[in-house]
Amino acid sequence: MVWRLIKLFVILFWLLIFAISVKAGDFYSDEPYNRYGNPQYRYEGFSGTRYQYDLSDPCDRLEYQLDLDAQMRDRINPNPEIQLDRDLGQYGGGAKW
């Protein structure tokens, strides 16, 4: 009887852990865009500017090269703090306006 209760408790505990981890995936994702097509800004430079991509990461750099929307936003972004980050050795892509 006691072993059945312990077994049931362990199973319920692991189900709870699994449910929490699945729900946490809704709040943070490695994807550059959320399920609604909006950019997710995952990186922050020294200046406080937030970026979709960390261009020092080879995987992010490849994704950025394929993301024409992020590249266009960077070309027309008037934020002077982007240059400050680059002067400090931080290279982000897909800067938030």
N, C-alpha and C positions, 0 to 999 in steps of 0.2 A: 504494500500500500504506500509506504513512504517513498519507495523507489519510483513508483508511478508518478507521485506528486513532484518529485525532483525532476524526473524526465519531462513532465509537462511544463514545469517552470523553465527548464533549459530551452525547450522548444519555443515557448512564448517569448523568452528573452531574445533568442536569435531572430525571431520574426519581427520583434520590435526594433532591433538594431537594423535589420534589412529595410524596414519601412522608413526609418529615419534617414538612412543613407540614400534611398531613392528620392525622398523628399528634398534632401540637401542638394541633389543634382539639379533640381529646379531653380535653386538660388544661385548656383555657380556652375559655370560650364566652361570648358576649354574652347568652345566654339566662338568665333569672332562675331557671330550674329545670333540673337535669340530666336525663339520659334516664331516670333512675329516679324522677323526681318529687320529688327532694329540693331544697330551696332552695340556690342558689349565692350566697354572700355576697361580692360583688365590690368593695364600697367599705368603707373604714374611716374612722371619725371620729377627731377629736383624742383622744377619751377611750379609744380602742381598740375601741369597739363596732363590730361589722361589720354592714353593711346589704346588702340585695339591690338596693336602688334608690337612686340619687342624685337626690333630688327637685329639685335645681337644674337638672337636665337635662330639657328638655321631653318627650323620648321616654320617659325613665324615669318621669317623673311620670304620663304617660298610661298606661303599663303598670301602674304602682302603683294607679291608680284602677280598673283592671279586675281587679286581683288581690285578691279578697276575703280569701283566706287570709293574705296579708301584712298587710292592714289589721287583721284580727282579732288576729294576733300582736302588732301594735303596741299595740292597745287594752289587752291584758291583760299586757303585758310589764312586770315589776316593776323593770327595770334603771334606776337613777337617773342613770346616765351619759348616757342619751339626752337628758335635759334639759340636761346640761352641753354636749353637742354643739350643741343648738339655741341655747343662750345664746351660743355662739361663732360662730353663723351657719352651721352645717352642718345640713342637713336630709336625713336618710336615711329610707328606708322599708323595712319588712320586716326589723327589727332581729333579730339573732341572740340567742338566750337564753343 
